[in-house]
């Protein structure tokens, strides 16, 4: 059985935010690899259906892993992992998606039309990310800013501290977002609308698991049909919002390990 996890992060949250998960998996005997930030390498630009971002994950995995890997990803990262597993089945021992809505059917049709007409700019989370604050005086000010917001107040404080430590850079005497908000917005506005057709032609050949947040607005909006069809009996729930890996890092890490332990040999 493979002992390598390649993890892919959610949009706007780099790999460093998930440190507690990585540590738990390493203690359990896994090698954990991760692209630090998708969308920031000019060789892999953000475009419709995330083809280049998928290629970045494939190229990274092929270059760094010595065996087929367990693709594990949160939100954006889960979908990139799905795309990679479909494109390069030889790289995938299994696939675990953490609250990554697999948009198919009529929702995918609406998404395609919204992208084609430009309406996506008005209805996606990108309309908020473009206005996101991006500069503070120091990291403690960053921490206080996010701690005061309800979404981040629900996070495990250690995860919030990791986000502050790894998700920001010092420039020109200020602390700024490391994950460019324009990149974040482009990722939101280029969400894949082709998953239904892709999965009919090239479904993942490896075992698939899915962990959905019980209070996830994103899963309600994106629908559960596609994810349940992929994962079957390995579709499970975790208490929390779309950001449950940040709210319950130890529980999330344990759930992933439990699903990996149940992964049948290929």
BAZA-128550 format. One record per residue (C-alpha): residue in one letter; x, y, z. Coordinates in steps of 0.25 Angstrom, whole numbers, always signed. Each point is the difference from the previous one (the first is absolute). Layout:
BEGIN
pt rest=a, xx=X, yy=Y, zz=Z
...
//
This chain:
BEGIN
pt rest=x, xx=+0, yy=+0, zz=+0
pt rest=x, xx=+5, yy=+14, zz=-3
pt rest=x, xx=+5, yy=+8, zz=+11
pt rest=x, xx=+1, yy=+13, zz=-7
pt rest=x, xx=-11, yy=+11, zz=+1
pt rest=x, xx=+0, yy=+12, zz=-10
pt rest=x, xx=-8, yy=+11, zz=+6
pt rest=x, xx=-7, yy=+12, zz=-7
pt rest=x, xx=-5, yy=+12, zz=+7
pt rest=x, xx=-12, yy=+8, zz=-1
pt rest=x, xx=-1, yy=+13, zz=-7
pt rest=x, xx=+7, yy=+11, zz=+7
pt rest=x, xx=+6, yy=-9, zz=+11
pt rest=x, xx=+14, yy=-5, zz=-3
pt rest=x, xx=+5, yy=-13, zz=+4
pt rest=x, xx=+6, yy=+5, zz=+13
pt rest=x, xx=-14, yy=+3, zz=+6
pt rest=x, xx=-2, yy=-15, zz=+0
pt rest=x, xx=+13, yy=-3, zz=+9
pt rest=x, xx=-8, yy=-8, zz=+11
pt rest=x, xx=-6, yy=-9, zz=-10
pt rest=x, xx=+14, yy=-3, zz=-7
pt rest=x, xx=+6, yy=-3, zz=+14
pt rest=x, xx=-10, yy=-10, zz=+4
pt rest=x, xx=+1, yy=-7, zz=-14
pt rest=x, xx=+15, yy=+0, zz=+2
pt rest=x, xx=-1, yy=-6, zz=+14
pt rest=x, xx=-9, yy=-11, zz=-6
pt rest=x, xx=+12, yy=-4, zz=-10
pt rest=x, xx=-4, yy=+8, zz=-12
pt rest=x, xx=+9, yy=+9, zz=-9
pt rest=x, xx=-8, yy=+13, zz=-2
pt rest=x, xx=+3, yy=+8, zz=-12
pt rest=x, xx=-7, yy=+13, zz=-5
pt rest=x, xx=+1, yy=+11, zz=-10
pt rest=x, xx=+1, yy=+13, zz=+9
pt rest=x, xx=-9, yy=+9, zz=-8
pt rest=x, xx=-8, yy=-3, zz=-13
pt rest=x, xx=-2, yy=+11, zz=-10
pt rest=x, xx=+13, yy=+8, zz=+2
pt rest=x, xx=+9, yy=-7, zz=-9
pt rest=x, xx=+0, yy=+7, zz=-14
pt rest=x, xx=+3, yy=-14, zz=-6
pt rest=x, xx=-14, yy=-4, zz=+5
pt rest=x, xx=-10, yy=+11, zz=-2
pt rest=x, xx=-14, yy=+0, zz=+5
pt rest=x, xx=-10, yy=-2, zz=-11
pt rest=x, xx=-14, yy=-6, zz=-3
pt rest=x, xx=-1, yy=-14, zz=+6
pt rest=x, xx=+13, yy=+1, zz=+7
pt rest=x, xx=+8, yy=-8, zz=-10
pt rest=x, xx=+13, yy=+6, zz=+3
pt rest=x, xx=-1, yy=-1, zz=+15
pt rest=x, xx=-4, yy=-15, zz=-2
pt rest=x, xx=+13, yy=-1, zz=-8
pt rest=x, xx=+8, yy=+7, zz=+11
pt rest=x, xx=-5, yy=-11, zz=+10
pt rest=x, xx=+3, yy=-11, zz=-10
pt rest=x, xx=+14, yy=+5, zz=-3
pt rest=x, xx=+3, yy=+2, zz=+15
pt rest=x, xx=-5, yy=-14, zz=+3
pt rest=x, xx=+8, yy=-6, zz=-11
pt rest=x, xx=+13, yy=+7, zz=+4
pt rest=x, xx=-1, yy=-2, zz=+15
pt rest=x, xx=-7, yy=-13, zz=+3
pt rest=x, xx=+7, yy=-14, zz=-2
pt rest=x, xx=-13, yy=-8, zz=+0
pt rest=x, xx=-15, yy=+2, zz=-3
pt rest=x, xx=-6, yy=+10, zz=+10
pt rest=x, xx=-12, yy=+3, zz=+8
pt rest=x, xx=-5, yy=+13, zz=-6
pt rest=x, xx=-7, yy=+7, zz=+12
pt rest=x, xx=-5, yy=+14, zz=-2
pt rest=x, xx=-9, yy=+11, zz=+6
pt rest=x, xx=-10, yy=+8, zz=-8
pt rest=x, xx=+8, yy=+5, zz=-12
pt rest=x, xx=+10, yy=-11, zz=+3
pt rest=x, xx=-10, yy=-11, zz=+0
pt rest=x, xx=-4, yy=+3, zz=-14
pt rest=x, xx=+14, yy=+2, zz=-5
pt rest=x, xx=+3, yy=-14, zz=+6
pt rest=x, xx=-12, yy=-6, zz=-7
pt rest=x, xx=+4, yy=+7, zz=-13
pt rest=x, xx=+14, yy=-6, zz=+2
pt rest=x, xx=-5, yy=-14, zz=+3
pt rest=x, xx=-9, yy=+0, zz=-12
pt rest=x, xx=+12, yy=+5, zz=-9
pt rest=x, xx=+11, yy=-9, zz=+6
pt rest=x, xx=-6, yy=-12, zz=+6
pt rest=x, xx=+14, yy=-6, zz=+1
pt rest=x, xx=+3, yy=+10, zz=+11
pt rest=x, xx=-12, yy=-2, zz=+9
pt rest=x, xx=-1, yy=-11, zz=+10
pt rest=x, xx=-12, yy=+7, zz=+6
pt rest=x, xx=-8, yy=+13, zz=+0
pt rest=x, xx=-5, yy=+7, zz=+12
pt rest=x, xx=-8, yy=+13, zz=-2
pt rest=x, xx=-3, yy=+9, zz=+12
pt rest=x, xx=-13, yy=+8, zz=-2
pt rest=x, xx=+3, yy=+2, zz=-15
pt rest=x, xx=-13, yy=+2, zz=-7
pt rest=x, xx=-1, yy=-8, zz=-13
pt rest=x, xx=-9, yy=+8, zz=-8
pt rest=x, xx=-7, yy=-8, zz=-11
pt rest=x, xx=-14, yy=+0, zz=-7
pt rest=x, xx=-8, yy=+13, zz=+0
pt rest=x, xx=+9, yy=+7, zz=+9
pt rest=x, xx=+12, yy=-2, zz=-9
pt rest=x, xx=-9, yy=+5, zz=-12
pt rest=x, xx=-3, yy=+13, zz=+8
pt rest=x, xx=+15, yy=+1, zz=+4
pt rest=x, xx=+4, yy=-1, zz=-15
pt rest=x, xx=-10, yy=+11, zz=-4
pt rest=x, xx=+5, yy=+9, zz=+11
pt rest=x, xx=+14, yy=-1, zz=-4
pt rest=x, xx=-3, yy=+1, zz=-15
pt rest=x, xx=-8, yy=+13, zz=+3
pt rest=x, xx=+9, yy=+6, zz=+10
pt rest=x, xx=-11, yy=-1, zz=+11
pt rest=x, xx=+9, yy=-9, zz=+8
pt rest=x, xx=+7, yy=+13, zz=+5
pt rest=x, xx=-13, yy=+4, zz=+7
pt rest=x, xx=-4, yy=-13, zz=+6
pt rest=x, xx=+13, yy=-7, zz=+4
pt rest=x, xx=+8, yy=+2, zz=+13
pt rest=x, xx=+9, yy=+8, zz=-9
pt rest=x, xx=-8, yy=+12, zz=+2
pt rest=x, xx=+4, yy=+0, zz=+15
pt rest=x, xx=+14, yy=-4, zz=-2
pt rest=x, xx=+3, yy=+12, zz=-9
pt rest=x, xx=-3, yy=+9, zz=+11
pt rest=x, xx=+8, yy=-8, zz=+11
pt rest=x, xx=+9, yy=+8, zz=+8
pt rest=x, xx=+14, yy=-3, zz=-3
pt rest=x, xx=+9, yy=+9, zz=+9
pt rest=x, xx=+3, yy=+1, zz=+15
pt rest=x, xx=+10, yy=+6, zz=+9
pt rest=x, xx=+6, yy=-13, zz=+6
pt rest=x, xx=-4, yy=-15, zz=+2
pt rest=x, xx=-7, yy=+3, zz=+13
pt rest=x, xx=-9, yy=+10, zz=-7
pt rest=x, xx=-3, yy=-11, zz=-10
pt rest=x, xx=-4, yy=-10, zz=+11
pt rest=x, xx=-9, yy=+10, zz=+7
pt rest=x, xx=-7, yy=+3, zz=-13
pt rest=x, xx=-3, yy=-14, zz=-4
pt rest=x, xx=-3, yy=-4, zz=+14
pt rest=x, xx=-11, yy=+10, zz=+1
pt rest=x, xx=-7, yy=-6, zz=-12
pt rest=x, xx=-11, yy=-11, zz=+3
pt rest=x, xx=+6, yy=-9, zz=-11
pt rest=x, xx=+14, yy=+0, zz=+6
pt rest=x, xx=-4, yy=+1, zz=+14
pt rest=x, xx=-6, yy=-15, zz=-2
pt rest=x, xx=+14, yy=-4, zz=-4
pt rest=x, xx=+9, yy=-8, zz=+10
pt rest=x, xx=+9, yy=+11, zz=+5
pt rest=x, xx=+13, yy=-7, zz=-4
pt rest=x, xx=-5, yy=-1, zz=-15
pt rest=x, xx=-3, yy=+15, zz=+0
pt rest=x, xx=+14, yy=+2, zz=+6
pt rest=x, xx=+6, yy=-9, zz=-11
pt rest=x, xx=-8, yy=+8, zz=-11
pt rest=x, xx=+6, yy=+13, zz=+6
pt rest=x, xx=+14, yy=-5, zz=+0
pt rest=x, xx=+0, yy=-6, zz=-14
pt rest=x, xx=-11, yy=+7, zz=-8
pt rest=x, xx=+6, yy=+14, zz=+1
pt rest=x, xx=+13, yy=+6, zz=-5
pt rest=x, xx=+7, yy=+13, zz=+5
pt rest=x, xx=+2, yy=+10, zz=-11
pt rest=x, xx=+4, yy=+15, zz=+1
pt rest=x, xx=-2, yy=+1, zz=+15
pt rest=x, xx=-14, yy=-7, zz=-1
pt rest=x, xx=-6, yy=-14, zz=+1
pt rest=x, xx=-8, yy=-4, zz=-12
pt rest=x, xx=-7, yy=-12, zz=-5
pt rest=x, xx=+9, yy=-10, zz=-6
pt rest=x, xx=-12, yy=-6, zz=-8
pt rest=x, xx=-3, yy=+11, zz=-11
pt rest=x, xx=-14, yy=+4, zz=+1
pt rest=x, xx=-1, yy=+1, zz=-15
pt rest=x, xx=+5, yy=-15, zz=-2
pt rest=x, xx=-10, yy=-4, zz=+11
pt rest=x, xx=-11, yy=+7, zz=-8
pt rest=x, xx=+4, yy=-6, zz=-13
pt rest=x, xx=-1, yy=-14, zz=+6
pt rest=x, xx=-14, yy=+3, zz=+5
pt rest=x, xx=-4, yy=+5, zz=-14
pt rest=x, xx=+5, yy=-11, zz=-8
pt rest=x, xx=-6, yy=-12, zz=+8
pt rest=x, xx=-1, yy=-13, zz=-8
pt rest=x, xx=-13, yy=-1, zz=-7
pt rest=x, xx=+4, yy=-13, zz=-8
pt rest=x, xx=+0, yy=-10, zz=+11
pt rest=x, xx=-12, yy=-8, zz=-3
pt rest=x, xx=+5, yy=-2, zz=-15
pt rest=x, xx=+14, yy=-3, zz=+5
pt rest=x, xx=-4, yy=-10, zz=+11
pt rest=x, xx=-9, yy=-8, zz=-11
pt rest=x, xx=+12, yy=-1, zz=-9
pt rest=x, xx=+12, yy=-1, zz=+10
pt rest=x, xx=-5, yy=-4, zz=+14
pt rest=x, xx=+11, yy=-2, zz=+10
pt rest=x, xx=+5, yy=-14, zz=+0
pt rest=x, xx=+4, yy=+1, zz=+15
pt rest=x, xx=-8, yy=-1, zz=+13
pt rest=x, xx=-7, yy=+13, zz=+3
pt rest=x, xx=-4, yy=+6, zz=+14
pt rest=x, xx=-7, yy=+13, zz=+3
pt rest=x, xx=-2, yy=+7, zz=+13
pt rest=x, xx=-11, yy=+11, zz=+0
pt rest=x, xx=-2, yy=+10, zz=+11
pt rest=x, xx=-13, yy=-1, zz=+7
pt rest=x, xx=-2, yy=+15, zz=-1
pt rest=x, xx=+7, yy=+3, zz=-13
pt rest=x, xx=-7, yy=+10, zz=-8
pt rest=x, xx=+9, yy=-3, zz=-12
pt rest=x, xx=-5, yy=-14, zz=-1
pt rest=x, xx=-15, yy=+4, zz=+1
pt rest=x, xx=+3, yy=+10, zz=-12
pt rest=x, xx=+8, yy=-10, zz=-8
pt rest=x, xx=-8, yy=-12, zz=+3
pt rest=x, xx=+3, yy=-14, zz=+5
pt rest=x, xx=-4, yy=-8, zz=-12
pt rest=x, xx=+14, yy=+0, zz=-7
pt rest=x, xx=+7, yy=-3, zz=+13
pt rest=x, xx=-9, yy=-11, zz=+5
pt rest=x, xx=+1, yy=-7, zz=-14
pt rest=x, xx=+15, yy=+0, zz=+1
pt rest=x, xx=+2, yy=-4, zz=+14
pt rest=x, xx=-12, yy=-9, zz=+3
pt rest=x, xx=+1, yy=-6, zz=+14
pt rest=x, xx=+13, yy=+8, zz=+2
pt rest=x, xx=-8, yy=+13, zz=+0
pt rest=x, xx=+0, yy=+4, zz=+15
pt rest=x, xx=-3, yy=+12, zz=+8
pt rest=x, xx=+9, yy=+9, zz=+9
pt rest=x, xx=-6, yy=+10, zz=+10
pt rest=x, xx=+2, yy=+14, zz=-4
pt rest=x, xx=+0, yy=+10, zz=-12
pt rest=x, xx=+7, yy=-1, zz=-13
pt rest=x, xx=+13, yy=+4, zz=+8
pt rest=x, xx=-1, yy=-12, zz=+10
pt rest=x, xx=+14, yy=-4, zz=-3
pt rest=x, xx=+4, yy=+14, zz=+7
pt rest=x, xx=-11, yy=-2, zz=+11
pt rest=x, xx=+3, yy=-14, zz=+3
pt rest=x, xx=+14, yy=-4, zz=-5
pt rest=x, xx=+2, yy=-12, zz=+9
pt rest=x, xx=-13, yy=-6, zz=-3
pt rest=x, xx=+2, yy=+3, zz=-15
pt rest=x, xx=+14, yy=-7, zz=+0
pt rest=x, xx=-6, yy=-12, zz=+7
pt rest=x, xx=-12, yy=-1, zz=-10
pt rest=x, xx=+10, yy=+0, zz=-11
pt rest=x, xx=+9, yy=-10, zz=+6
pt rest=x, xx=-13, yy=-9, zz=+3
pt rest=x, xx=-4, yy=+1, zz=-15
pt rest=x, xx=+14, yy=-3, zz=-5
pt rest=x, xx=+1, yy=-12, zz=+9
pt rest=x, xx=-13, yy=-5, zz=-7
pt rest=x, xx=+5, yy=+2, zz=-13
pt rest=x, xx=+0, yy=-13, zz=-8
pt rest=x, xx=+13, yy=-4, zz=-7
pt rest=x, xx=+0, yy=+3, zz=-15
//
